[in-house]
Amino acid sequence: MANLEAQGVPGVFVATTEFVDGAETQARALGVDPAAVYVQHPIQDRTDEEMVAIADTVADEILAKLVSS
């Protein structure tokens, strides 16, 4: 993602809340500050309808972070 942003392509990663600490640790190790959106955990056993509902709750936040980059 950092390479794309260096080329002017904005990015946002989406992960579940279970991975907040890991993502922050990895970002510090790499010296980057990526835009991130976290959703409720877990997602692996969600139905399609549940996944759409989760996506709907964060779509505006993702878009806002993409255009403010």
Buried (B, 14 or more C-beta within 10 A) or exposed (E): BEEEBEEEEEBBBBBBEEBEEEBEEEBEEEEEEBBBBBBEEEBEEBEEEEEEEBEEEBEEBBEEBEEEE
